[in-house]
Amino acid sequence: MPVAGPCYPRNDLSYVKSSMKFPALLLAFLVSLPVFAQEGRDATYLAARDAFRAGDRARLDRAAAQIGNHELAPYVENYQLRMTMDQGDSPALRGFFDRHDGTYVAEKLRADWIRWLGKRGNWAEIVVEYPRLIAPEPDVTCWSQQARLAGGDRAALDDARQLWLTMLEPPEPCRPVLESLVRDSRVTTDDVWTRARRQFEANRTGPAKLTLAALPAAQAPEAKALDMVIGSPMGYLARQPANWNSSQSGRELAALAIQRIAANDPRAAAAELEKIQGRLQEPERLWAWSQIGLQGAKRHYGEALAWYAQAGETPLSDEAAQWKVRAALRAHDWSVVLATISEMPPALAAQPEWIYWLGRAYKSGGLTSEADALFEKIAGQANFYGNLADEELGRKIVTPSKARAPTADEQKAARDNPGIRRAMAFFRLEMRTEAVREWNWALRGMDDRELLAAADLAKRNQIWDRAINTADRTKSEHDFTLRFLAPYGDQVRTAARDQALDDAWVYGLMRQESRFITSAKSTVGASGLMQLMPATAKWVAKKIGLRNYDHGRVNDTETNVLLGTSYMRLVMENLDNHPVLTSAAYNAGPGRARKWRADRPLEGAIYAETIPFNETRDYVKKVMSNSVYYSMQFTGRPDSLKARLGVVGMRTADAPKDSDLP
């Protein structure tokens, strides 16, 4: 047994031999120098930021003189330039852009400089600066188009035409460009009404009013009539004059009123349309039926396909086409699935979900070769439909071979990357929003090896979300242990076991909820690893007898995981012990998850695809696919997404009530 040495007080150096004291203290001082220097410069940056926010130029200049070569020094210079932007000092700005070309801070400053120039009509300088932007935002693009038009470049209208077709709620700088299209007769009356319909469908009625203002005065609807269509569509239809259908404006407004009614009550809209459809022309009538079909499909009404059928061959919006497929899936009408996907625009039909469901439609009709060819297009993709395609082809879901670990040189390159260094500085200062923006900007153009090194750097610094998101970007070389990180194992796997939950599913849900950021807080107030709402956390704490709970503890890892997994168990017991229903309930509430079931048993994949909320639909798919990869990581064995999805039971009158659940 070793003999213990002398027991000195831990923090008392008076017992150390004098011959050792000075070298030890000197070494400690030298080692600490970079830390103190770094902390000092961090404080200088924060002082500069605060001075900028306060508009204190003198204090900002003092901080700028002290910042030295700190990673965030460009931000301090950026603050100085922003404070003098009203002076229009182009040479100073251009000097900054040249020194920091390609950086995130230069990109944002240049964009704001273009906005400043645009508001003052300095078109020539915009023409010079705009091409140097890497990822221009829509409003800045419109300032550029205004500049081109001011310089006589009529080709700018060809680009602006695309805005008319795609931008339903244009920012202010885009409006003069769209007005130029109208003045130049690049849009017809039918174009105006088509755009207004799309805006109504997207519930963008304010922008729709601006669109309709582009009509010739003799054809424009009265403002009061349009307001009534928007605010009281049923009343509008009841108060129409006898000759309301004698003009295109009258007929179009009636169709828009039907759309507004359908948004709240598709059955009432169908009844109203039955009364007036004989007085509508075909384009208005068919579009109105497509809107009733869309809203009925979102509510899972059995009549939805019949309403869509009344729309005939009218072109459907992307949203309406997708919901027609979903309605057909719930009705198990594979012929409608096949026909509708086949008629989708190519870019939409190329999305994995529609490739998969088209393959299933072919397969249901016995066209196995055609189906397999479609499944092959998406098989192997690490996502919900890639997993399902693999299983349709009789293959096991597998993870690709793990890429070799980053070399020392690759790790150093990641550490030395200026953008990543700025991101790490922001993370160090707990400025997560700024850090994530810099990090994501730094990843542009990286190859797989660079991405893996960056992901590894994030992991080693416990920045779990950046590690996952960065590893997710690789194309050929992959590391799924980075894509599907499993931190906090002692707390998470213990809590899952205590609640008799599948730990792979718990991790799959947590990965989607927070990316393992313990301080994560959503815009609606959900907190922590498992994103618990205050009322839900309080309810669960009371339910499980957690004493002295207050919401200040919600971000504590152990408490958050205990409450989150307990809630999963309570909800699961109320929803047939089905993980798909429970995942939907965790995101959107137990009542909705129950309501979204059908009057017949539904394949789990169909239930997931037909969830009405876009966020929840995407969430459930990702949680369930995540679970497969975590299961394979934890067990070392293949897993089946189809088995996890199973079959969702039908609605029943005697189903347990969830009124006690928050």
C-alpha positions in Angstrom: 0.0 0.0 0.0 1.5 3.4 -0.9 2.4 5.7 1.9 0.5 8.9 1.9 2.6 12.1 1.6 2.3 15.1 4.0 -1.3 16.5 4.2 -1.1 20.1 3.3 -4.1 22.4 3.3 -5.3 22.4 -0.3 -5.1 26.1 -1.0 -2.3 27.1 1.3 1.1 27.4 -0.4 3.0 28.4 2.7 4.1 24.8 3.1 5.7 24.6 -0.3 9.5 24.7 -0.2 10.8 28.2 -1.0 13.0 26.9 -3.8 9.8 25.7 -5.6 7.6 28.7 -4.9 8.8 31.2 -7.5 8.9 28.8 -10.6 5.5 27.4 -9.8 3.9 30.8 -9.4 5.7 32.1 -12.6 4.4 29.1 -14.5 0.9 29.7 -13.3 1.1 33.3 -14.2 2.4 32.6 -17.7 -0.3 30.0 -18.4 -3.0 32.3 -17.3 -1.9 35.2 -19.4 -3.8 34.2 -22.6 -6.9 33.5 -20.5 -6.8 36.9 -18.9 -6.0 38.6 -22.2 -8.9 36.8 -23.9 -11.3 37.7 -21.1 -10.2 41.3 -21.3 -10.7 41.5 -25.0 -14.1 39.8 -24.7 -15.0 42.5 -22.2 -13.8 45.1 -24.7 -15.9 43.7 -27.4 -19.0 43.8 -25.2 -18.2 47.4 -24.2 -18.1 48.3 -27.9 -21.4 46.6 -28.6 -23.0 48.4 -25.7 -21.6 51.7 -26.8 -23.0 51.1 -30.3 -26.4 50.3 -28.9 -26.3 53.4 -26.8 -25.1 55.6 -29.7 -22.0 56.6 -27.8 -19.4 57.2 -30.5 -16.6 58.3 -28.1 -16.9 55.1 -26.0 -17.1 53.0 -29.1 -13.9 54.5 -30.5 -12.1 53.9 -27.2 -13.1 50.2 -27.3 -12.1 49.9 -30.9 -8.6 51.2 -30.1 -8.2 48.5 -27.4 -9.8 45.5 -29.2 -6.5 44.5 -31.0 -6.7 41.3 -33.1 -9.7 39.9 -31.2 -11.8 37.5 -33.4 -14.7 40.0 -33.2 -12.7 43.1 -34.1 -14.4 43.3 -37.5 -17.7 43.6 -35.7 -16.4 46.6 -33.8 -15.3 48.3 -37.0 -18.7 47.4 -38.5 -20.3 49.2 -35.5 -18.2 52.3 -36.2 -19.2 52.3 -39.9 -22.8 51.9 -39.1 -22.7 54.9 -36.8 -21.4 57.1 -39.7 -23.4 55.5 -42.5 -25.6 58.6 -42.8 -22.5 60.5 -43.9 -22.4 58.3 -47.0 -18.7 57.5 -46.7 -18.4 55.1 -49.6 -14.5 54.8 -49.5 -14.5 53.7 -45.8 -17.2 51.2 -46.5 -15.5 49.8 -49.6 -12.3 49.5 -47.7 -14.0 47.4 -45.0 -15.7 45.3 -47.7 -12.3 44.7 -49.4 -10.6 43.7 -46.2 -13.4 41.4 -45.0 -14.7 40.2 -48.4 -16.9 37.1 -48.1 -17.4 37.3 -44.4 -20.8 37.3 -42.7 -20.3 40.7 -41.1 -19.3 42.3 -44.5 -22.3 40.6 -46.2 -24.8 42.1 -43.7 -23.2 45.6 -43.7 -23.1 45.7 -47.5 -26.8 44.7 -47.6 -27.7 47.5 -45.2 -25.6 49.9 -47.2 -27.6 49.0 -50.3 -30.8 49.6 -48.4 -29.5 53.0 -47.3 -28.5 53.8 -50.9 -31.9 52.7 -52.3 -33.9 54.9 -49.9 -31.9 57.8 -51.3 -32.1 56.8 -54.9 -28.3 56.3 -55.3 -28.8 53.7 -58.1 -25.3 53.8 -59.6 -23.6 52.7 -56.4 -26.2 49.9 -55.9 -25.3 48.6 -59.4 -21.7 48.4 -58.3 -22.3 46.8 -54.9 -25.1 44.4 -55.4 -23.1 41.8 -57.6 -20.7 41.4 -54.7 -23.4 40.0 -52.3 -23.2 36.3 -51.8 -26.8 35.6 -50.6 -28.9 38.7 -51.2 -32.2 38.9 -49.3 -35.4 39.5 -51.3 -35.8 43.2 -50.5 -32.2 43.9 -51.4 -32.7 42.1 -54.8 -35.6 44.4 -55.4 -33.5 47.5 -54.7 -31.1 46.1 -57.3 -33.9 45.7 -59.8 -35.1 49.3 -59.1 -31.5 50.4 -59.8 -31.4 48.5 -63.1 -34.8 50.0 -64.2 -33.6 53.5 -63.3 -30.6 52.9 -65.5 -32.8 51.8 -68.4 -32.2 48.1 -68.1 -35.6 46.7 -69.2 -34.3 43.1 -68.8 -34.9 43.7 -65.1 -38.6 43.3 -65.8 -38.0 39.7 -67.0 -36.5 38.9 -63.5 -39.3 40.8 -61.8 -41.9 38.7 -63.6 -40.7 35.8 -61.4 -41.4 37.9 -58.3 -45.0 38.3 -59.5 -45.4 34.5 -59.7 -43.7 33.5 -56.5 -43.7 36.4 -54.0 -47.1 36.5 -52.3 -46.1 39.1 -49.6 -43.5 41.3 -51.2 -41.4 43.6 -49.0 -41.8 47.4 -49.6 -38.9 47.8 -52.1 -40.4 45.2 -54.4 -43.7 47.0 -54.9 -42.3 49.6 -57.3 -40.8 46.8 -59.4 -44.2 45.0 -59.5 -45.9 48.2 -60.4 -43.4 48.6 -63.3 -44.6 45.2 -64.6 -48.1 46.5 -64.6 -47.2 49.8 -66.3 -45.2 47.9 -68.9 -48.2 45.6 -69.6 -46.2 42.6 -68.6 -49.2 41.3 -66.6 -52.8 40.8 -67.8 -56.1 41.1 -65.9 -56.2 37.3 -65.6 -52.6 37.4 -64.1 -53.8 39.9 -61.5 -56.8 37.7 -60.5 -54.7 34.6 -60.4 -52.2 36.2 -58.1 -54.9 37.4 -55.8 -56.4 33.9 -55.6 -53.1 32.5 -54.6 -52.8 35.2 -51.9 -56.3 34.4 -50.6 -55.4 30.7 -50.5 -52.3 31.6 -48.4 -54.4 33.9 -46.2 -52.5 36.9 -47.4 -55.5 39.1 -47.9 -53.7 42.4 -47.3 -51.2 41.9 -50.1 -54.1 40.6 -52.3 -55.8 44.0 -51.9 -52.6 45.7 -53.2 -52.5 43.2 -56.1 -56.0 44.0 -57.1 -55.2 47.7 -57.1 -53.2 46.9 -60.2 -56.4 46.4 -62.2 -57.6 49.1 -64.5 -60.0 51.4 -62.7 -63.0 50.2 -64.6 -62.3 46.6 -63.6 -61.1 47.0 -60.0 -63.5 45.9 -57.3 -64.9 48.5 -54.9 -62.9 48.7 -51.7 -66.0 48.2 -49.5 -66.9 45.1 -51.4 -63.5 43.6 -51.1 -63.4 44.3 -47.4 -66.7 42.5 -47.0 -65.5 39.5 -49.0 -62.5 39.3 -46.5 -64.4 40.1 -43.3 -67.9 38.8 -43.9 -68.0 36.5 -47.0 -71.3 34.9 -46.2 -72.9 38.4 -45.8 -71.3 39.5 -49.0 -72.9 36.7 -51.0 -76.3 37.4 -49.4 -76.1 41.1 -50.3 -75.0 40.8 -54.0 -77.1 42.7 -56.5 -79.1 40.7 -59.1 -76.5 41.3 -61.8 -73.4 40.5 -59.8 -72.2 38.0 -62.3 -72.2 40.4 -65.3 -68.6 41.4 -64.7 -65.4 39.4 -64.1 -64.9 41.4 -60.9 -68.3 40.3 -59.6 -67.7 36.7 -60.4 -64.1 36.6 -59.0 -65.2 38.3 -55.8 -67.9 35.6 -55.4 -65.3 32.9 -55.8 -63.0 34.6 -53.3 -65.9 34.8 -50.9 -66.4 31.0 -51.3 -62.8 30.5 -50.5 -63.0 32.6 -47.3 -66.1 30.6 -46.2 -64.3 27.3 -46.9 -61.4 28.3 -44.8 -63.7 28.1 -41.8 -66.4 25.7 -42.9 -65.9 23.7 -46.2 -69.4 22.2 -46.0 -71.1 25.6 -45.7 -68.9 26.8 -48.6 -70.0 23.8 -50.7 -73.7 24.6 -50.0 -73.2 28.2 -51.1 -71.3 27.3 -54.2 -74.0 24.9 -55.2 -76.4 27.8 -55.2 -74.3 30.2 -57.4 -72.1 28.0 -59.5 -74.4 28.2 -62.5 -73.7 32.0 -62.7 -69.9 31.6 -62.5 -67.7 31.0 -65.5 -65.6 27.8 -65.6 -62.3 29.2 -64.2 -64.0 30.8 -61.2 -66.2 27.7 -60.5 -63.5 25.1 -60.7 -61.0 27.1 -58.6 -63.7 27.6 -55.9 -64.3 23.8 -55.8 -60.5 23.2 -55.5 -60.5 25.5 -52.5 -63.3 23.6 -50.8 -61.5 20.4 -51.5 -58.3 21.7 -50.1 -60.0 22.9 -46.8 -62.0 19.7 -46.6 -58.8 17.6 -47.0 -57.1 19.5 -44.2 -60.0 18.7 -41.9 -60.0 15.0 -43.1 -63.6 15.3 -44.3 -64.8 12.3 -46.3 -66.3 14.6 -49.0 -62.9 16.1 -49.8 -62.2 14.0 -52.9 -65.7 14.5 -54.2 -65.2 18.3 -53.9 -61.8 18.0 -55.7 -63.6 16.0 -58.4 -65.9 19.0 -59.0 -62.8 21.1 -59.7 -62.2 18.9 -62.8 -58.9 19.5 -64.6 -58.2 23.0 -63.3 -54.6 23.4 -62.4 -54.1 23.1 -58.6 -51.7 25.1 -56.5 -48.9 23.1 -54.9 -50.7 23.2 -51.6 -54.0 22.0 -53.1 -52.3 19.2 -55.1 -50.5 17.9 -52.0 -53.7 17.8 -50.0 -55.5 16.1 -52.7 -53.0 13.3 -52.5 -53.3 13.2 -48.7 -57.1 12.9 -48.9 -56.7 10.1 -51.4 -54.2 8.3 -49.1 -56.7 8.4 -46.2 -59.3 7.1 -48.6 -56.9 4.4 -49.9 -57.7 5.7 -53.4 -54.5 4.8 -55.2 -55.7 5.8 -58.6 -56.2 9.4 -57.4 -52.8 9.4 -55.7 -51.2 8.3 -59.0 -53.0 10.8 -61.2 -52.5 13.7 -58.9 -48.8 13.2 -58.4 -48.3 12.6 -62.1 -49.8 16.0 -62.8 -47.7 17.9 -60.2 -45.0 20.4 -61.4 -41.7 18.5 -61.8 -40.0 20.2 -58.9 -42.8 19.3 -56.5 -43.2 15.7 -57.8 -39.4 15.2 -57.3 -39.7 15.6 -53.5 -39.1 12.4 -51.6 -42.6 12.1 -50.2 -44.3 12.2 -53.6 -41.7 9.9 -55.2 -42.5 7.4 -52.4 -46.3 7.6 -52.6 -46.2 7.5 -56.4 -44.2 4.3 -56.1 -46.8 2.9 -53.6 -49.5 3.8 -56.1 -47.8 1.9 -58.9 -47.2 -1.0 -56.5 -50.9 -1.1 -55.6 -51.7 -1.5 -59.2 -49.2 -4.3 -59.7 -46.6 -2.2 -61.5 -43.8 -3.5 -59.4 -40.9 -2.6 -61.7 -42.1 1.0 -62.1 -42.6 1.2 -58.3 -39.1 -0.2 -57.6 -37.5 2.3 -60.0 -39.1 5.1 -58.0 -38.1 3.7 -54.6 -34.5 3.4 -55.9 -34.4 7.2 -56.4 -34.7 7.9 -52.7 -33.5 4.6 -51.1 -30.5 5.0 -48.8 -31.4 8.6 -47.9 -31.3 9.1 -44.1 -34.8 10.4 -43.8 -38.3 9.2 -43.3 -39.1 8.3 -47.0 -35.6 7.1 -47.7 -36.1 4.6 -44.9 -39.5 3.5 -46.1 -38.2 3.2 -49.7 -35.4 0.9 -48.4 -38.0 -1.3 -46.7 -40.2 -1.4 -49.8 -37.2 -2.8 -51.7 -36.7 -5.5 -49.1 -33.6 -3.9 -47.7 -32.6 -3.2 -44.1 -32.0 0.4 -43.1 -28.3 0.8 -42.6 -25.9 3.5 -41.6 -23.1 4.2 -44.1 -19.5 3.3 -43.2 -18.1 5.7 -40.7 -15.7 8.2 -42.2 -12.2 8.2 -40.8 -11.7 10.6 -38.0 -10.4 14.1 -38.8 -6.7 14.3 -39.0 -4.7 16.7 -36.8 -4.2 19.0 -39.8 -8.0 18.9 -40.5 -8.8 19.7 -36.9 -6.3 22.6 -36.9 -7.8 24.0 -40.1 -11.3 23.9 -38.5 -10.0 25.6 -35.4 -8.2 28.3 -37.5 -11.1 29.0 -39.8 -11.8 32.7 -39.2 -15.6 32.3 -39.4 -15.6 29.4 -37.0 -13.3 31.4 -34.7 -15.8 34.2 -34.7 -18.6 31.8 -34.0 -16.7 30.2 -31.1 -16.1 33.7 -29.7 -19.8 34.4 -29.8 -20.5 31.0 -28.1 -18.0 31.9 -25.4 -19.9 35.1 -24.8 -23.2 33.2 -24.7 -24.4 35.1 -27.8 -25.9 32.0 -29.4 -27.9 33.7 -32.2 -24.8 35.5 -33.5 -22.7 32.4 -33.1 -25.0 30.2 -35.1 -25.2 32.7 -37.9 -21.4 32.9 -38.1 -21.0 29.2 -37.9 -23.5 28.5 -40.7 -21.9 31.1 -42.9 -18.5 29.6 -42.3 -19.7 26.2 -43.6 -20.5 27.5 -47.1 -18.5 25.6 -49.7 -16.9 23.2 -47.3 -16.3 19.6 -48.5 -17.1 16.5 -46.4 -13.8 16.4 -44.7 -14.0 20.0 -43.6 -17.6 19.5 -42.4 -16.6 16.5 -40.4 -13.7 18.4 -38.8 -16.0 21.3 -37.9 -18.6 18.9 -36.5 -16.0 17.2 -34.4 -14.8 20.6 -33.1 -18.4 21.4 -32.1 -18.8 18.1 -30.4 -15.6 18.5 -28.4 -16.8 21.9 -27.2 -20.3 20.4 -26.4 -22.0 22.6 -28.9 -24.3 19.6 -29.8 -26.6 21.4 -32.2 -23.8 22.6 -34.5 -22.2 19.2 -34.4 -25.4 17.5 -35.5 -26.4 20.1 -38.1 -22.9 20.2 -39.6 -22.5 16.5 -39.8 -25.9 16.4 -41.5 -24.5 18.3 -44.5 -22.0 15.7 -45.7 -22.7 14.2 -49.1 -20.3 11.2 -49.4 -18.4 10.7 -46.2 -20.5 10.4 -43.1 -20.3 10.0 -39.4 -23.7 9.1 -38.0 -22.3 9.1 -34.4 -22.1 12.9 -35.0 -25.4 13.2 -36.8 -27.1 11.3 -34.0 -25.3 12.4 -30.9 -26.5 11.0 -27.6 -25.3 13.3 -24.8 -26.6 13.2 -21.2 -26.8 9.4 -21.4 -26.9 8.9 -17.6 -29.9 11.1 -17.2 -31.8 10.3 -20.4 -31.4 6.5 -20.6 -32.1 6.1 -16.9 -35.2 8.2 -17.1 -36.4 6.3 -20.2 -35.8 3.0 -18.4 -37.7 4.3 -15.3 -40.7 5.2 -17.5 -40.5 2.0 -19.5 -39.9 4.0 -22.7 -37.7 3.1 -25.7 -34.6 5.2 -25.1 -34.0 5.4 -28.9 -37.4 7.1 -29.3 -36.8 9.4 -26.4 -33.5 10.5 -28.0 -35.2 10.8 -31.4 -37.8 13.2 -29.9 -35.2 15.1 -27.9 -33.0 15.6 -30.9 -35.9 17.1 -32.8 -37.0 19.2 -29.8 -33.8 21.0 -28.8 -30.8 19.5 -30.5 -29.6 18.9 -26.9 -29.3 22.6 -26.0 -30.1 22.7 -22.3 -30.9 26.4 -22.4 -33.1 26.2 -25.5 -36.3 28.2 -25.4 -38.9 28.4 -28.1 -40.8 31.4 -29.2 -43.8 30.2 -27.3 -41.9 29.7 -24.1 -41.0 26.0 -24.1 -37.8 25.3 -22.3 -34.9 22.9 -22.0 -33.8 19.6 -23.6 -37.4 18.4 -23.9 -39.0 21.8 -24.6 -41.6 21.9 -21.8 -44.2 24.6 -21.6 -44.5 26.1 -18.2 -48.1 24.8 -17.6 -47.2 21.3 -18.8 -44.1 21.1 -16.6 -46.1 22.3 -13.6 -48.8 19.8 -14.3 -46.4 16.9 -14.7 -44.5 17.9 -11.6 -47.7 17.7 -9.6 -48.8 14.5 -11.2 -45.5 12.7 -10.3 -45.2 14.2 -6.9 -42.1 16.3 -7.5 -41.9 18.4 -4.4 -40.9 22.1 -4.3 -40.9 22.4 -8.1 -40.8 25.9 -9.6 -40.2 26.8 -13.3 -36.7 28.1 -12.5 -35.7 24.4 -12.4 -37.0 23.5 -15.8 -33.6 23.9 -17.6 -31.9 21.7 -15.1 -31.0 18.6 -17.1 -32.1 16.0 -14.7 -35.4 17.8 -13.9 -36.2 18.5 -17.5 -35.6 14.9 -18.6 -37.7 13.6 -15.7 -40.6 15.8 -16.5 -40.4 15.3 -20.2 -40.2 11.5 -20.1 -42.9 11.4 -17.5 -45.1 13.4 -19.8 -44.4 11.1 -22.7 -45.4 8.1 -20.6 -48.7 9.8 -19.4 -49.6 10.8 -23.0 -48.7 7.4 -24.4 -50.9 5.6 -21.9 -53.8 7.8 -23.1 -53.1 7.2 -26.8 -53.1 3.5 -27.3 -49.4 3.3 -26.3 -48.6 4.3 -29.9 -45.4 6.3 -30.5 -46.6 8.0 -33.6 -49.7 9.4 -31.8 -47.6 10.3 -28.8 -45.0 12.1 -30.9 -47.8 14.1 -32.6 -49.3 14.8 -29.2 -46.0 16.0 -27.8 -45.8 18.6 -30.5 -49.4 19.6 -31.0 -51.4 18.3 -28.0 -53.1 15.1 -27.2 -56.6 16.3 -28.3 -55.3 17.0 -31.9 -53.4 13.8 -32.1 -56.6 11.9 -31.2 -58.7 13.9 -33.6 -56.4 13.2 -36.6 -57.2 9.5 -36.5 -59.6 8.1 -39.1 -62.8 6.1 -39.1 -60.7 3.1 -40.1 -57.2 1.9 -39.1 -54.5 3.9 -40.8 -51.0 2.9 -41.8 -48.7 4.9 -39.5 -47.0 6.5 -42.5 -50.3 7.7 -43.9 -51.3 9.1 -40.5 -48.0 11.0 -40.3 -48.3 12.3 -43.9 -51.8 13.6 -43.4 -51.2 15.6 -40.2 -52.7 19.0 -41.0 -50.0 21.1 -39.3 -46.9 21.5 -41.4 -44.6 21.7 -38.3 -46.1 18.7 -36.6 -46.1 16.6 -39.8 -42.4 17.3 -40.3 -41.7 16.7 -36.6 -43.3 13.3 -36.4 -41.5 12.0 -39.5 -38.2 13.2 -38.2 -38.7 11.8 -34.6 -39.6 8.4 -35.9 -36.7 8.2 -38.4 -34.3 9.5 -35.7 -35.5 6.7 -33.5 -34.4 4.1 -36.0 -30.9 5.5 -36.1 -30.6 5.8 -32.4 -31.8 2.2 -32.0 -29.2 0.9 -34.4 -26.5 2.9 -32.6 -27.6 1.6 -29.1 -28.2 -2.0 -30.1 -25.9 -2.6 -33.0 -28.8 -4.3 -34.8 -30.9 -3.2 -37.8 -34.3 -1.6 -37.0 -37.5 -1.1 -39.0 -39.3 2.2 -39.5 -42.4 0.4 -40.7 -42.5 -1.6 -37.5 -42.2 1.5 -35.4 -44.9 3.3 -37.4 -47.3 0.3 -37.2 -51.0 1.0 -37.6 -52.9 3.8 -36.0 -56.2 2.6 -34.6 -59.5 4.1 -35.7 -61.4 6.7 -33.8 -63.8 5.2 -31.3 -66.6 6.8 -29.3 -65.4 5.1 -26.1 -61.8 6.2 -26.4 -60.2 7.5 -23.1 -60.7 11.2 -22.7 -57.6 13.3 -22.4 -59.2 16.3 -20.7 -56.8 15.8 -17.8 -53.8 16.2 -20.0 -52.5 19.8 -20.6 
